[in-house]
Amino acid sequence: MVTAGQRGDALGFTPLLGRLRIRRRGRGRSRTRPGVLLGDKAYSARRIRTELRRRRIRAVIAEPADQTANRRRRGSAGGRPPTFDADAYRQRNTVERAIRKLKAHRAVAMRSDKREYIYCGTIDVASIRIWLRDLTRHPPNTT
């Protein structure tokens, strides 16, 4: 889902979660609810955490320092800190590296395309170039 370049990613969270489809291996309809959602600190909003709890999706989102400080300042009225699985959070590194590879292509990073479908095509071309480059660097074993 593509949003305007100046908008925050968290605003598109709920519509994206509504359109989410996870294909199953083999037969069966696609899942609409992942088991875990990994997100960065920008997704640590009460609205997002409430939506994930409502859908029974485990959130692995780091809590920003200002939210932690505000919760501690309020004492027992601040509530419990959200659960956080540091080992699962490290898996975000894979996604961050993929985005970094995509943004190495200037047209993706600058988003100079005016129309959404052209920008999506630019991302597709950049993805194919990355895939082909990785294939030539690490050829698959044919033995």
Secondary structure as a PSIPRED ss2 file (coil, helix, strand):
# PSIPRED VFORMAT (PSIPRED V4.0)

   1 M C   1.000  0.000  0.000
   2 V C   1.000  0.000  0.000
   3 T C   1.000  0.000  0.000
   4 A C   1.000  0.000  0.000
   5 G C   1.000  0.000  0.000
   6 Q C   1.000  0.000  0.000
   7 R C   1.000  0.000  0.000
   8 G C   1.000  0.000  0.000
   9 D H   0.000  1.000  0.000
  10 A H   0.000  1.000  0.000
  11 L H   0.000  1.000  0.000
  12 G H   0.000  1.000  0.000
  13 F H   0.000  1.000  0.000
  14 T H   0.000  1.000  0.000
  15 P H   0.000  1.000  0.000
  16 L H   0.000  1.000  0.000
  17 L H   0.000  1.000  0.000
  18 G H   0.000  1.000  0.000
  19 R H   0.000  1.000  0.000
  20 L C   1.000  0.000  0.000
  21 R C   1.000  0.000  0.000
  22 I E   0.000  0.000  1.000
  23 R C   1.000  0.000  0.000
  24 R C   1.000  0.000  0.000
  25 R C   1.000  0.000  0.000
  26 G C   1.000  0.000  0.000
  27 R C   1.000  0.000  0.000
  28 G C   1.000  0.000  0.000
  29 R C   1.000  0.000  0.000
  30 S C   1.000  0.000  0.000
  31 R E   0.000  0.000  1.000
  32 T C   1.000  0.000  0.000
  33 R C   1.000  0.000  0.000
  34 P C   1.000  0.000  0.000
  35 G C   1.000  0.000  0.000
  36 V E   0.000  0.000  1.000
  37 L E   0.000  0.000  1.000
  38 L E   0.000  0.000  1.000
  39 G E   0.000  0.000  1.000
  40 D C   1.000  0.000  0.000
  41 K H   0.000  1.000  0.000
  42 A H   0.000  1.000  0.000
  43 Y H   0.000  1.000  0.000
  44 S C   1.000  0.000  0.000
  45 A C   1.000  0.000  0.000
  46 R H   0.000  1.000  0.000
  47 R H   0.000  1.000  0.000
  48 I H   0.000  1.000  0.000
  49 R H   0.000  1.000  0.000
  50 T H   0.000  1.000  0.000
  51 E H   0.000  1.000  0.000
  52 L H   0.000  1.000  0.000
  53 R H   0.000  1.000  0.000
  54 R H   0.000  1.000  0.000
  55 R C   1.000  0.000  0.000
  56 R C   1.000  0.000  0.000
  57 I C   1.000  0.000  0.000
  58 R E   0.000  0.000  1.000
  59 A E   0.000  0.000  1.000
  60 V E   0.000  0.000  1.000
  61 I E   0.000  0.000  1.000
  62 A C   1.000  0.000  0.000
  63 E C   1.000  0.000  0.000
  64 P C   1.000  0.000  0.000
  65 A H   0.000  1.000  0.000
  66 D H   0.000  1.000  0.000
  67 Q H   0.000  1.000  0.000
  68 T H   0.000  1.000  0.000
  69 A H   0.000  1.000  0.000
  70 N H   0.000  1.000  0.000
  71 R H   0.000  1.000  0.000
  72 R H   0.000  1.000  0.000
  73 R H   0.000  1.000  0.000
  74 R C   1.000  0.000  0.000
  75 G H   0.000  1.000  0.000
  76 S H   0.000  1.000  0.000
  77 A H   0.000  1.000  0.000
  78 G H   0.000  1.000  0.000
  79 G C   1.000  0.000  0.000
  80 R C   1.000  0.000  0.000
  81 P C   1.000  0.000  0.000
  82 P C   1.000  0.000  0.000
  83 T C   1.000  0.000  0.000
  84 F C   1.000  0.000  0.000
  85 D C   1.000  0.000  0.000
  86 A H   0.000  1.000  0.000
  87 D H   0.000  1.000  0.000
  88 A H   0.000  1.000  0.000
  89 Y H   0.000  1.000  0.000
  90 R C   1.000  0.000  0.000
  91 Q C   1.000  0.000  0.000
  92 R H   0.000  1.000  0.000
  93 N H   0.000  1.000  0.000
  94 T H   0.000  1.000  0.000
  95 V H   0.000  1.000  0.000
  96 E H   0.000  1.000  0.000
  97 R H   0.000  1.000  0.000
  98 A H   0.000  1.000  0.000
  99 I H   0.000  1.000  0.000
 100 R H   0.000  1.000  0.000
 101 K H   0.000  1.000  0.000
 102 L H   0.000  1.000  0.000
 103 K H   0.000  1.000  0.000
 104 A C   1.000  0.000  0.000
 105 H C   1.000  0.000  0.000
 106 R H   0.000  1.000  0.000
 107 A H   0.000  1.000  0.000
 108 V H   0.000  1.000  0.000
 109 A H   0.000  1.000  0.000
 110 M H   0.000  1.000  0.000
 111 R C   1.000  0.000  0.000
 112 S C   1.000  0.000  0.000
 113 D C   1.000  0.000  0.000
 114 K C   1.000  0.000  0.000
 115 R C   1.000  0.000  0.000
 116 E H   0.000  1.000  0.000
 117 Y H   0.000  1.000  0.000
 118 I H   0.000  1.000  0.000
 119 Y H   0.000  1.000  0.000
 120 C H   0.000  1.000  0.000
 121 G H   0.000  1.000  0.000
 122 T H   0.000  1.000  0.000
 123 I H   0.000  1.000  0.000
 124 D H   0.000  1.000  0.000
 125 V H   0.000  1.000  0.000
 126 A H   0.000  1.000  0.000
 127 S H   0.000  1.000  0.000
 128 I H   0.000  1.000  0.000
 129 R H   0.000  1.000  0.000
 130 I H   0.000  1.000  0.000
 131 W H   0.000  1.000  0.000
 132 L H   0.000  1.000  0.000
 133 R H   0.000  1.000  0.000
 134 D H   0.000  1.000  0.000
 135 L H   0.000  1.000  0.000
 136 T H   0.000  1.000  0.000
 137 R H   0.000  1.000  0.000
 138 H C   1.000  0.000  0.000
 139 P C   1.000  0.000  0.000
 140 P C   1.000  0.000  0.000
 141 N C   1.000  0.000  0.000
 142 T C   1.000  0.000  0.000
 143 T C   1.000  0.000  0.000
